[in-house]
Amino acid sequence: SCAWMSAVRPGVFRSALDFTCPDNEVVRNLQATWGQQDRWWAFECCRIRYVEAPAVVQAGVWVSEKAPADTSHDMACPSGTALTGLVSTHSNTVEDRDHAAVCSAFN
């Protein structure tokens, strides 16, 4: 099962983002929308299954290096892990954010 969740709502601009899906769920979709002074974030988190048994997702075991604000970048989780969250801080200097992926192992 999957559900969309907002992480930063309109009116809460420039605040730190530290989002993690609920226990035993991973990020399926991520949406960032630019509006006024900052990005608005939404995440679709889903429970994953092996055949008929629910998978157990460990707490974030790996966090990527932060990609600098105002740059293009790609992030990927290591093999055997899945994206479970995102951390980000706003830079008033460049009016953008740095980002780091939170990846978790599952079994």
N, C-alpha and C positions, 0 to 999 in steps of 0.2 A: 504494500500500500504506500501511496505517496501523498505529500501535502506541501503546498507552497507556504513559505514563511517570509515575512518582511524582517529585515535586519536593521535597516535605518529608514525611518519614516520621514516624510516631508516635515520640515520644521525642526528636525534634529540634525542640522547641518554641522559638518566639521567635527563630529564626535568620533572617537575611536570605534572601530569595528572589530569585534571579537566574536565571530559567529561559529557555532558548532551545531551540527545536526543532532537531534535527540539520540539517545542511546540506541545502538545497533542499527543506525541508518546512515546512508551515504548521500552525497550531493548528486542528483541526477541532472539538474539544470541550474544555471546561475544567470541572473539577469541584473545588469547595472544600467540605470537610466540617469543621464545627466539632466539636472534641472536646477536652475537658478545658481546656487552656490556650491553644490556638491552632488554626489551620486546617491541615488536611492537604490537599495539592494533588495533583491528577493532571491530566495533559494528554494528549490524543490528537493526535499529530502525523501528518500525511499528506504524501506526495509528491504534487504536483499535476502535471498533464500538459496540454499543448495538443495536441489530436488524438492523435498517437502519440509525440510528442517530449516528454521530461521538461522541465518549466519550470525555469529557473534563478532561484533566490531570492537576492537580494542580502542582505548582512548588514544588521542592523537600521538603517534609515535614519531612523526617526522614533520618538520616545518621547513619549507623552502627558504632560501635566502630572500630577503625583502627586495622586490623589484623597485627601483627608484621611481618617485613620482614624475609625471610628465615624460615618460618613456614608453615605448611599446615593448612588450615582453610576452613570452610564453612560459607557462608553468606546467609541469607534469609530475605526477606522483610516481614514485619508484614502483617497479614490478612487485606485485603481491600486496599493494596497498590501494586505497581508493580515497578520493577527495571527501573529506568530512567537514571541512570548514575553511574559513578565510579570516585572516587578521589584516587590518589596514589602519593607517593613520593619515590624517589630512595634513598637507603642507600649505600654509597660507602664502608662502613665498611664490609657489608656482600654481596655486589653486588646483591641485590635483592630489592624488593619493599614492602612497607606496602600498604594496600588497605582498602577502606571503600565503602560500597554500598550506593547509593543515591536512596531512594524509594519515590514514590509519590502516593497520593490517586487519584482516578478517579471516575467520576460519569457519 
